[in-house]
Amino acid sequence: MLVKQQSKATALYPRLSRDDLVQGDSMSIQTQKTMLMQYAKQNGFSDCVFYVDDGYSGTNFDRPGFQQMLADIEQGKIGTVITKDLSRLGRDYLKTGYYIEVVFAEYNVRYIAINDGVDTGNGENNEFMPFKNIINEWYAKDGSRKVKSAYRTKALNGEYTGPYAPYGYKKSELDKHKLEPDETTAWVVKKIFKLAAEGVSPFRISTILKNEKILKPRAYVMDAFGKYVCHKNVKYPYDWGNQTVIHILQNEVYLGHIVSHKQTTKSFKSKKVVDVPKEDWIVVKNIHEPLVDEKTFMLAQETAKVKRQPNKNKATHIFAGLLKCGTCGKAMSYQSRDGRTASASYACNVYRRHGKEYCSMHYITYEQIYDIVLQDIKLHARMSENCAEQYMRELARKGEVKSSGEKALREKELLKAKSRIAELDTIIQHLYEDNVIGKISDERFISMSKAYEDEQKMFKSKLKSLTEQIRSYEEKNENIVNFMDLIRKYSDIKELDAAMLNALVEKIVVNEREYLNGERVQKLEIYYRYVGRITV
């Protein structure tokens, strides 16, 4: 039966989300448009206007097409709203019901869902509408769960699922979930890590990249793919930001790892992104070719954390981030009255900011620090080169590294512990079998098995302790070798620079001056990478 011509416009509303794409062409926007227009013509609806939302979820009503339609309804322009089915209007049953039964009713708007047989102009056909809305919401929730599950499975398999490869990589032509170095940008990433490892601040690195007119990541994506999801127009393609550099330095993808599940949404209805605790991240290591080695990555991490303030001549002092107060452990602040490094000094930052009630000055000049550190590096470099074996033994002794004989003894104990654990497994199994066939009583079985299980528990604890001791021994000896290889490079140095200091030194602790045998002295503790503080 044809309806009477409407004086107000008829809103035809097709909607398609990304999740709906798996349903095929029958769910396409064009298919919905054709269906809606045919229905409108057959039933006498004129002055039809399309309000389209392509690529928008039904759980979110903040869609441009829907909001425009709602605004026109509030202005009295719309008399009827027609959709393919209830799910096209929305998949949140509370909000969908609210718009149909409250908002549309308030503005005398008739609502029709063709496939579901819903027509608010005929109240008799709408009894099951709330249940259908609930089913539509369940469908959205179930679809969201399946999508998350699929992404989690891919993450656990070490597959990359991002829309674009991280800067420095490209997606493999053979498998879009695999990454491989991008020869166009990989060298930039390597340069960033090299500069950071040498003590260059993220701000300074970003300035260098800008001056060399290297496209920043988002501008590069625009140049390579023609678009970026959050950056349609990049006005300043070479303006690298400080945070962009820091993000690259902190990204373990450059070690060859895939790190996923760092963020999520609160629910399938909310698109608000929340951070996931680091312990819940999904990390799959050694999946693709790394652009940086572990040592450089860790060194870059440490130097990137330091806030380096330039002096009046815009030069950053070479000890930035390395000097610590021996009393409170906080940083030593740098001060130069005329902008010259030679006349600069350091004092406890807590003292300078809050006074002697919180800490003491720990004053020391730049030249004093420079001379002491330079001579100490030369000393260790000469010793590692001229008397390597004796020096290695001294480092092992200072680091409380066990001798090779002690390591062999621990390894022997480890084998005995493993053997006894295996024996106890066999004994307990035989006890169980004897109990089953009636050779020993239940009481006897419980008593004997408990004694053996307690013994096995003790040996497992011992096994864990021995394994940790042996691993510690191996790590400390490896660290000594790494340090000696590193320090040997500087036997002929004439002066210090930031790159050398950041490669060699973890921190320098400046203690307060004191009197020793009537003489006023000040003690510095230099902590080297791999081996810590050395006193020779």
C-alpha positions as CSV (number, residue, x, y, z in Angstrom):
1,M,0.0,0.0,0.0
2,L,1.4,3.4,-1.0
3,V,1.8,6.1,1.6
4,K,0.8,9.7,1.2
5,Q,3.3,12.1,-0.2
6,Q,5.5,13.6,2.6
7,S,5.9,17.4,3.0
8,K,9.3,16.8,4.7
9,A,12.4,15.1,3.3
10,T,13.0,11.4,3.6
11,A,16.5,10.5,5.0
12,L,18.0,7.4,3.5
13,Y,20.8,6.3,5.7
14,P,23.4,3.7,4.5
15,R,26.3,2.8,6.8
16,L,29.3,0.5,6.4
17,S,32.1,-0.2,8.9
18,R,35.5,-1.8,8.2
19,D,34.4,-5.0,10.0
20,D,31.4,-5.2,7.6
21,L,33.7,-5.5,4.6
22,V,34.2,-9.2,5.2
23,Q,30.5,-9.7,4.4
24,G,31.0,-9.0,0.7
25,D,29.3,-6.8,-1.9
26,S,25.8,-7.3,-0.5
27,M,26.8,-5.0,2.4
28,S,28.4,-2.3,0.2
29,I,27.3,1.4,0.4
30,Q,26.2,1.3,-3.2
31,T,24.1,-1.8,-2.7
32,Q,22.4,-0.2,0.4
33,K,21.8,3.0,-1.6
34,T,20.1,1.0,-4.4
35,M,17.9,-0.9,-1.9
36,L,16.9,2.3,0.0
37,M,16.0,4.2,-3.2
38,Q,14.0,1.3,-4.6
39,Y,12.0,1.0,-1.3
40,A,11.4,4.8,-1.2
41,K,10.0,4.8,-4.8
42,Q,7.9,1.8,-4.4
43,N,6.3,3.2,-1.2
44,G,5.8,6.7,-2.3
45,F,8.5,8.5,-0.3
46,S,9.7,11.6,-2.2
47,D,12.4,14.3,-1.7
48,C,14.9,11.7,-0.6
49,V,18.3,12.7,0.8
50,F,21.2,10.4,1.4
51,Y,23.2,10.6,4.7
52,V,26.2,8.3,4.3
53,D,28.7,6.9,6.8
54,D,31.4,4.8,5.0
55,G,33.9,3.2,7.4
56,Y,32.3,4.0,10.7
57,S,31.5,1.6,13.5
58,G,27.9,1.0,14.6
59,T,28.9,1.2,18.3
60,N,29.9,4.9,17.8
61,F,27.2,7.5,17.0
62,D,29.7,10.3,16.5
63,R,29.6,9.8,12.7
64,P,29.5,12.7,10.4
65,G,26.6,11.5,8.3
66,F,24.5,10.5,11.3
67,Q,25.2,13.8,13.1
68,Q,24.2,15.8,10.0
69,M,21.0,13.8,9.7
70,L,20.3,14.4,13.4
71,A,20.9,18.2,13.0
72,D,18.4,18.3,10.1
73,I,15.9,16.3,12.2
74,E,16.2,18.8,15.0
75,Q,15.6,21.6,12.5
76,G,12.3,20.0,11.3
77,K,13.6,19.1,7.8
78,I,13.2,15.3,8.1
79,G,9.9,13.4,8.3
80,T,11.1,9.8,7.7
81,V,14.4,7.9,8.3
82,I,14.9,4.6,6.4
83,T,17.8,2.1,6.8
84,K,18.5,-1.3,5.4
85,D,18.1,-2.8,8.9
86,L,18.4,-1.9,12.6
87,S,22.2,-2.6,12.7
88,R,22.8,0.1,10.0
89,L,21.4,2.7,12.5
90,G,23.6,1.4,15.3
91,R,24.9,-1.6,17.3
92,D,24.6,-0.1,20.8
93,Y,21.1,-1.3,21.8
94,L,20.6,1.4,24.5
95,K,21.6,4.3,22.2
96,T,19.8,2.8,19.2
97,G,16.6,2.4,21.2
98,Y,17.0,6.0,22.6
99,Y,17.2,7.5,19.1
100,I,14.3,5.5,17.7
101,E,11.9,5.7,20.7
102,V,12.8,9.1,22.2
103,V,14.6,11.4,19.7
104,F,12.7,10.4,16.6
105,A,9.4,10.3,18.4
106,E,10.0,13.7,19.9
107,Y,10.4,15.2,16.4
108,N,7.6,13.1,14.9
109,V,10.0,11.3,12.7
110,R,8.9,7.9,11.3
111,Y,11.7,5.2,11.3
112,I,11.8,2.2,9.0
113,A,14.2,-0.7,9.0
114,I,13.4,-2.6,5.8
115,N,14.8,-6.1,6.4
116,D,13.8,-6.2,10.1
117,G,10.2,-5.2,9.4
118,V,10.4,-2.2,11.8
119,D,8.1,0.7,11.1
120,T,7.3,3.2,13.9
121,G,4.3,4.3,11.7
122,N,2.8,0.9,12.5
123,G,3.3,0.1,16.2
124,E,2.1,-3.5,15.8
125,N,5.3,-4.6,14.0
126,N,7.8,-3.3,16.6
127,E,7.4,-5.6,19.6
128,F,10.7,-7.4,18.9
129,M,12.7,-4.3,18.0
130,P,14.5,-4.1,21.4
131,F,15.6,-7.7,21.2
132,K,16.9,-7.2,17.7
133,N,19.0,-4.2,18.9
134,I,20.4,-6.4,21.7
135,I,21.4,-9.0,19.2
136,N,23.0,-6.4,17.0
137,E,25.1,-5.2,19.9
138,W,26.1,-8.7,20.8
139,Y,27.2,-9.2,17.1
140,A,29.4,-6.0,17.4
141,K,30.9,-7.2,20.7
142,D,31.5,-10.7,19.3
143,G,33.1,-9.2,16.2
144,S,35.4,-7.0,18.3
145,R,36.5,-10.0,20.4
146,K,37.3,-12.0,17.3
147,V,39.3,-9.1,15.7
148,K,41.3,-8.6,19.0
149,S,41.9,-12.4,19.2
150,A,43.1,-12.5,15.6
151,Y,45.5,-9.6,16.2
152,R,46.8,-11.2,19.4
153,T,47.5,-14.4,17.6
154,K,49.4,-12.5,14.9
155,A,51.4,-10.6,17.6
156,L,52.3,-13.9,19.4
157,N,53.6,-15.2,16.1
158,G,55.8,-12.2,15.6
159,E,53.8,-10.8,12.7
160,Y,53.7,-7.0,12.1
161,T,50.2,-5.7,11.8
162,G,50.6,-1.9,11.6
163,P,49.3,0.0,8.5
164,Y,52.8,1.3,7.7
165,A,56.2,-0.1,8.5
166,P,58.2,1.6,11.2
167,Y,60.6,4.3,9.9
168,G,63.7,2.6,8.6
169,Y,61.8,-0.6,7.5
170,K,59.5,-1.6,4.8
171,K,57.0,-4.4,4.5
172,S,58.3,-7.5,2.7
173,E,56.8,-8.0,-0.8
174,L,56.5,-11.7,0.0
175,D,54.8,-11.3,3.3
176,K,53.2,-8.0,4.4
177,H,53.5,-9.1,8.1
178,K,57.3,-9.3,7.9
179,L,59.7,-6.3,8.0
180,E,62.9,-5.7,6.1
181,P,65.3,-2.7,6.1
182,D,64.3,0.2,3.8
183,E,67.5,1.3,2.1
184,T,66.0,4.8,1.8
185,T,65.7,5.4,5.5
186,A,67.6,2.7,7.4
187,W,70.8,4.7,7.3
188,V,69.0,7.6,9.0
189,V,68.0,5.3,11.9
190,K,71.6,4.1,12.2
191,K,72.8,7.7,12.2
192,I,70.3,8.6,15.0
193,F,71.5,5.8,17.2
194,K,75.2,6.5,16.5
195,L,74.8,10.2,17.5
196,A,72.8,9.3,20.6
197,A,75.5,6.8,21.7
198,E,78.1,9.5,21.3
199,G,76.2,11.7,23.7
200,V,74.4,14.0,21.3
201,S,71.0,15.0,22.7
202,P,67.7,14.2,20.9
203,F,67.2,18.0,20.4
204,R,70.6,18.3,18.7
205,I,70.0,15.2,16.6
206,S,66.7,16.6,15.4
207,T,68.5,19.9,14.4
208,I,71.1,18.0,12.5
209,L,68.5,16.0,10.6
210,K,66.6,19.2,9.8
211,N,69.7,21.0,8.5
212,E,70.5,18.0,6.3
213,K,67.0,18.2,4.9
214,I,66.0,14.6,5.8
215,L,62.3,14.0,5.6
216,K,60.7,13.3,8.9
217,P,58.8,10.0,9.3
218,R,55.3,11.3,8.6
219,A,56.5,13.4,5.6
220,Y,58.4,10.3,4.3
221,V,55.1,8.3,4.5
222,M,53.3,11.0,2.6
223,D,56.0,11.1,0.0
224,A,56.1,7.3,-0.4
225,F,52.4,6.4,-0.1
226,G,50.6,9.7,-0.7
227,K,48.9,9.9,2.7
228,Y,49.2,9.4,6.4
229,V,46.3,8.5,8.7
230,C,47.0,11.5,11.1
231,H,48.8,13.9,8.8
232,K,47.0,14.8,5.5
233,N,49.2,17.8,5.0
234,V,52.8,18.1,6.2
235,K,53.7,21.8,6.0
236,Y,57.2,21.4,7.4
237,P,58.6,18.1,6.1
238,Y,62.1,18.5,7.6
239,D,61.2,19.7,11.1
240,W,62.1,16.7,13.1
241,G,60.7,16.9,16.7
242,N,62.6,16.0,19.8
243,Q,59.9,13.4,20.7
244,T,60.2,11.8,17.3
245,V,63.9,11.1,17.9
246,I,63.2,9.8,21.4
247,H,60.5,7.5,20.1
248,I,62.9,6.0,17.6
249,L,65.6,5.6,20.2
250,Q,63.2,3.7,22.5
251,N,61.7,1.4,19.9
252,E,62.9,-2.2,20.2
253,V,61.8,-2.9,16.6
254,Y,65.3,-1.7,15.6
255,L,66.8,-4.6,17.6
256,G,64.9,-7.0,15.4
257,H,62.0,-7.5,17.8
258,I,58.3,-7.1,17.4
259,V,56.6,-5.4,20.4
260,S,52.8,-5.4,20.3
261,H,49.8,-4.9,22.6
262,K,51.2,-1.6,24.0
263,Q,47.8,0.1,23.8
264,T,44.2,-1.0,23.7
265,T,40.6,0.3,24.0
266,K,38.5,0.1,27.2
267,S,35.7,-1.7,25.4
268,F,34.2,-2.4,22.0
269,K,32.0,0.7,22.5
270,S,34.8,3.1,23.4
271,K,37.5,4.1,21.0
272,K,39.5,5.8,23.6
273,V,43.0,4.4,23.6
274,V,44.7,3.4,27.0
275,D,48.2,2.3,27.7
276,V,48.9,-1.4,28.6
277,P,51.3,-2.1,31.5
278,K,54.8,-2.9,30.1
279,E,54.7,-6.3,31.7
280,D,51.7,-7.2,29.6
281,W,53.3,-6.2,26.3
282,I,53.8,-9.0,23.7
283,V,57.5,-9.1,22.8
284,V,58.8,-11.6,20.1
285,K,62.5,-11.3,19.7
286,N,64.8,-11.7,16.7
287,I,62.1,-11.7,14.0
288,H,63.7,-9.4,11.4
289,E,67.0,-7.9,10.6
290,P,68.1,-5.4,13.3
291,L,69.3,-1.9,12.4
292,V,71.3,-1.5,15.7
293,D,73.1,-3.8,18.1
294,E,72.2,-4.3,21.7
295,K,75.1,-2.3,23.1
296,T,74.5,0.7,21.0
297,F,70.8,0.6,21.7
298,M,71.3,0.5,25.5
299,L,73.9,3.3,25.4
300,A,71.6,5.4,23.3
301,Q,68.8,4.8,25.8
302,E,70.9,6.2,28.7
303,T,72.2,9.2,26.9
304,A,68.8,10.1,25.5
305,K,67.4,10.4,29.0
306,V,69.8,13.1,30.1
307,K,68.6,16.7,29.8
308,R,71.6,18.6,28.4
309,Q,71.4,22.4,28.9
310,P,73.7,24.4,26.6
311,N,75.8,27.2,28.0
312,K,75.7,30.8,26.9
313,N,77.8,29.9,23.8
314,K,75.3,27.2,23.0
315,A,77.9,24.5,23.6
316,T,76.9,21.5,25.7
317,H,79.5,20.5,28.3
318,I,81.0,17.0,27.9
319,F,80.2,15.7,31.4
320,A,76.4,16.4,31.0
321,G,74.4,13.7,32.8
322,L,77.5,11.9,34.2
323,L,78.3,13.8,37.4
324,K,76.4,12.8,40.6
325,C,76.5,14.1,44.2
326,G,78.2,11.7,46.6
327,T,75.8,12.6,49.4
328,C,72.3,12.8,47.9
329,G,72.9,11.0,44.6
330,K,71.4,13.8,42.5
331,A,72.9,15.5,39.5
332,M,75.7,18.1,39.7
333,S,74.7,21.3,38.0
334,Y,76.9,23.2,35.6
335,Q,77.7,26.9,35.9
336,S,79.9,29.2,33.8
337,R,80.0,32.9,34.6
338,D,81.4,34.1,31.3
339,G,80.3,31.2,29.0
340,R,83.8,29.7,28.9
341,T,84.2,26.0,29.8
342,A,87.6,26.6,31.2
343,S,86.2,28.7,34.0
344,A,83.1,26.5,34.7
345,S,82.4,24.6,37.9
346,Y,80.0,22.1,39.3
347,A,78.0,21.9,42.5
348,C,75.2,19.7,43.9
349,N,72.0,20.8,42.2
350,V,70.0,20.1,45.4
351,Y,72.3,22.5,47.3
352,R,72.0,25.2,44.7
353,R,68.2,25.0,44.6
354,H,67.4,24.4,48.3
355,G,70.4,25.3,50.4
356,K,72.6,23.6,53.0
357,E,69.7,22.2,54.9
358,Y,69.2,19.6,52.1
359,C,72.8,18.9,51.0
360,S,76.3,20.3,50.9
361,M,78.0,22.1,48.0
362,H,80.3,19.4,46.7
363,Y,82.0,22.1,44.6
364,I,84.6,21.1,42.0
365,T,85.9,22.9,38.9
366,Y,85.6,21.7,35.3
367,E,89.4,21.6,34.9
368,Q,89.8,19.4,38.0
369,I,87.2,16.9,36.8
370,Y,88.7,16.9,33.3
371,D,92.3,16.2,34.4
372,I,91.4,13.5,36.9
373,V,89.1,11.6,34.4
374,L,91.6,12.0,31.5
375,Q,94.5,10.6,33.6
376,D,92.4,7.7,35.0
377,I,91.3,6.6,31.5
378,K,94.9,6.8,30.3
379,L,96.0,4.6,33.3
380,H,93.4,1.9,32.7
381,A,94.1,1.9,28.9
382,R,97.9,1.4,29.5
383,M,97.3,-1.4,32.0
384,S,94.9,-3.2,29.7
385,E,97.5,-3.0,26.9
386,N,100.8,-3.6,28.7
387,C,99.8,-6.1,31.4
388,A,96.6,-7.6,30.2
389,E,96.5,-10.9,32.2
390,Q,97.4,-9.2,35.5
391,Y,94.9,-6.4,34.9
392,M,92.2,-8.9,34.0
393,R,92.8,-10.8,37.3
394,E,92.6,-7.5,39.2
395,L,89.3,-6.6,37.5
396,A,88.0,-10.0,38.4
397,R,89.1,-9.6,42.0
398,K,87.5,-6.2,42.3
399,G,84.4,-7.5,40.7
400,E,84.3,-10.5,43.0
401,V,84.4,-12.8,40.0
402,K,85.0,-16.5,40.9
403,S,88.0,-18.3,39.6
404,S,87.7,-20.8,36.8
405,G,88.3,-23.6,39.4
406,E,85.3,-22.4,41.4
407,K,83.2,-22.3,38.3
408,A,84.2,-25.9,37.4
409,L,83.2,-26.9,40.9
410,R,79.8,-25.2,40.6
411,E,79.3,-27.0,37.2
412,K,80.1,-30.3,38.8
413,E,77.6,-29.7,41.6
414,L,75.1,-28.7,39.0
415,L,75.4,-32.0,37.2
416,K,75.0,-33.9,40.5
417,A,71.9,-31.9,41.3
418,K,70.3,-32.7,37.9
419,S,71.2,-36.4,38.3
420,R,69.7,-36.6,41.8
421,I,66.5,-34.9,40.6
422,A,66.1,-37.4,37.8
423,E,66.7,-40.3,40.3
424,L,64.0,-39.0,42.6
425,D,61.6,-38.8,39.7
426,T,62.1,-42.5,39.1
427,I,61.9,-43.4,42.8
428,I,58.6,-41.5,43.2
429,Q,57.2,-43.1,40.1
430,H,58.1,-46.6,41.4
431,L,56.5,-45.8,44.8
432,Y,53.3,-44.8,43.0
433,E,53.2,-48.0,41.1
434,D,53.9,-50.1,44.2
435,N,51.1,-48.3,46.0
436,V,48.7,-49.0,43.1
437,I,49.4,-52.8,43.1
438,G,49.2,-53.0,46.9
439,K,52.9,-53.6,47.6
440,I,53.0,-50.6,50.1
441,S,50.1,-49.1,52.1
442,D,48.7,-45.7,51.5
443,E,50.2,-44.4,54.7
444,R,53.6,-45.7,53.8
445,F,53.3,-44.2,50.3
446,I,52.3,-40.8,51.6
447,S,55.2,-40.8,54.2
448,M,57.9,-41.9,51.7
449,S,56.8,-39.8,48.8
450,K,56.7,-36.7,50.9
451,A,60.3,-37.2,52.1
452,Y,61.5,-37.7,48.5
453,E,59.4,-34.8,47.2
454,D,60.9,-32.5,49.9
455,E,64.4,-33.7,48.9
456,Q,63.7,-33.1,45.2
457,K,62.4,-29.6,46.1
458,M,65.6,-28.8,47.9
459,F,67.7,-30.0,44.9
460,K,65.6,-27.9,42.5
461,S,66.3,-24.8,44.6
462,K,70.0,-25.7,44.7
463,L,69.9,-26.2,40.9
464,K,68.4,-22.7,40.4
465,S,71.1,-21.1,42.6
466,L,74.0,-22.9,40.9
467,T,72.7,-22.0,37.5
468,E,72.5,-18.3,38.5
469,Q,76.0,-18.4,40.0
470,I,77.5,-19.9,36.8
471,R,75.6,-17.4,34.6
472,S,76.8,-14.5,36.8
473,Y,80.4,-15.8,36.5
474,E,80.1,-15.9,32.7
475,E,78.4,-12.5,32.4
476,K,81.1,-10.8,34.6
477,N,83.9,-12.3,32.7
478,E,82.3,-11.3,29.4
479,N,81.9,-7.8,30.8
480,I,85.6,-7.7,31.7
481,V,86.6,-8.7,28.2
482,N,84.2,-6.1,26.7
483,F,85.7,-3.4,29.0
484,M,89.3,-4.2,28.1
485,D,88.5,-4.2,24.4
486,L,86.8,-0.8,24.8
487,I,89.4,0.9,27.1
488,R,92.4,-0.2,24.9
489,K,91.2,2.2,22.2
490,Y,92.1,5.2,24.4
491,S,95.7,4.5,25.4
492,D,97.0,7.5,23.3
493,I,94.2,10.0,23.9
494,K,95.2,13.6,24.3
495,E,91.8,15.1,25.2
496,L,88.3,14.1,26.2
497,D,85.0,14.5,24.3
498,A,81.4,13.7,25.0
499,A,81.3,10.6,22.7
500,M,84.3,9.0,24.4
501,L,82.9,9.7,27.9
502,N,79.5,8.3,27.1
503,A,81.0,5.2,25.6
504,L,83.3,4.6,28.6
505,V,81.7,6.0,31.7
506,E,78.4,5.3,33.5
507,K,78.7,8.0,36.2
508,I,81.2,10.0,38.2
509,V,80.4,10.5,41.9
510,V,81.8,13.7,43.4
511,N,82.2,13.5,47.2
512,E,82.5,16.4,49.6
513,R,85.9,17.6,50.5
514,E,87.5,16.3,53.7
515,Y,90.7,16.5,55.7
516,L,93.1,13.5,55.5
517,N,96.3,13.7,57.5
518,G,96.0,17.5,57.8
519,E,95.5,17.9,54.0
520,R,92.1,18.8,52.4
521,V,91.2,16.3,49.7
522,Q,88.3,15.5,47.5
523,K,87.5,11.9,46.3
524,L,86.0,11.1,42.9
525,E,84.6,7.7,42.1
526,I,84.6,6.8,38.4
527,Y,82.1,4.0,37.4
528,Y,83.1,2.5,34.0
529,R,80.7,0.6,31.7
530,Y,80.7,-3.2,32.2
531,V,82.9,-3.2,35.3
532,G,81.7,-0.4,37.6
533,R,84.1,1.4,39.9
534,I,87.8,0.4,39.7
535,T,90.4,1.2,42.3
536,V,93.9,0.3,41.3
